[in-house]
Amino acid sequence: MNNQNAVKKEIFANTSFEETRIAILEDGRLAELFWERRSNNNIVGNIYKAVVENVLPGISSAFMNIGLDKNAYIYISDVLGGQREPIEKLLKKDQEVMVQVTKDAIGTKGMKVTMDISLPGRYLVLTPFQEFVGVSKNIETPEERKRLSEILRKITVANELGKKGCIVRTESEGASEEELERELKFLMRLWDSVQKRFETVRPPFLLHKDMDMTLQVARDILSDDVAIYMLDNKDDYEATQEFVAKISPDLKERVKHYDGKTPVFKAFNIDKSIEELRKIKVELPNGGSIIIQEAESLCAIDVNTGRFTGNRSQEETVTMTNIEAAQEVARQLRLRNIGGIIVIDFIDMKKASNRHKVVDAMERAVRRDRAKIRILPITRLGLVEMTRERKRESTFSLLTEECPECHGSGRVLSSESIRIKIQREIHNLTSGRPGGNLRVIVNPMLMEVIKKKQELIEKNVHRSVRVLSDPLLTWEDYRIILE
């Protein structure tokens, strides 16, 4: 834990016409990225009065209209009611229910919702439909856990929490009884207003919108171990300062306005780091590398030694590379916001003790990640399977779209395949008859490659061939003109 506390954290926010980007730097390196576009508003945390559209017993799920283009879906584990009841007994078509979005629409999947509402503050999370009252497991000091438990017991009784639940967040370490009670009262008032609105409005209806991303970061991430929170938008800066002055007055001085002429992400070299996120290959400091290949719900990561040979035995060299790769994989998963099932193919290690070392390094490296992560033991083949919670689409899918040429495969036809394809088409056009001239027009990058094989092409098609280029043609496109 001490090493984690020693990390220097800085937060930079850039707001433009179309989007807000927030970067978290740890020891000067980009560690996490939040991205919100006006065209695709973030709805995670929003609470809606929804209408059940259809119930699907076969997959224990239901679809709900929350007023957006796509219907939201709910799985039985997120439905309140009898623990062992089938979903068709708990939900009926046209039923009106209160739901909260837990995951944005990702790829072809709609947004995911739950009926188990939670209202987060800076220090506390109010869970109106849960009776559990407790302290976050991330607060490890026994004395602090005891102090917070006693305060929580006292304020929940005094404020008549009743059958509602409440969890003390990690940020509450060192918080006073007054601060915790003030926030509990605020969250209970907020819940009352949500309930009253639910009773009076017609669905589908937005009952409660979570705060803007700049304020969410101030609420959830700004703490004593953050050196600075710098925003380049004056309105966002003033709103954040006002918000921080209410929830954590001692941190108000760390919120700064950036008014430099050079854009803030360029000034602190963040834009360059964001560009790197499009690459599938990430170099490791000692010469090895990792290859990251993302699909919609599964990500495969391959570890290579590259030119790193080390000064010791092969087993030790491989283990060192794998440990270095484990640390970088943990950073990249968080930075790229990769979720779902992740399979990491580490380089084979003969000793079980070395395999354990790599998994231990991985577990230590993911501790800074706020997403829920589960890591399974390494297999004999050097594979590590893990899952990582994702509430929003990954940075890679946000930045990119499917290539119209390779159709998402990441590869195009080789020059040799195109040459053979051209020959086959010429043969079909001429019915194999010899004689005559023809022109083949290709992409400029392909022209030199095809020219080197011109003699072979002419021999195969029995005709004289001229190879020309057209910059408007894509790699796989070509034209054949008979003369």
Summary of the structure (lengths in Angstrom):
residues: 483
radius of gyration: 28.6
end to end distance: 76.3
largest distance: 99.1
contacts: 1408
relative contact order: 0.09
helix: 36%
strand: 27%
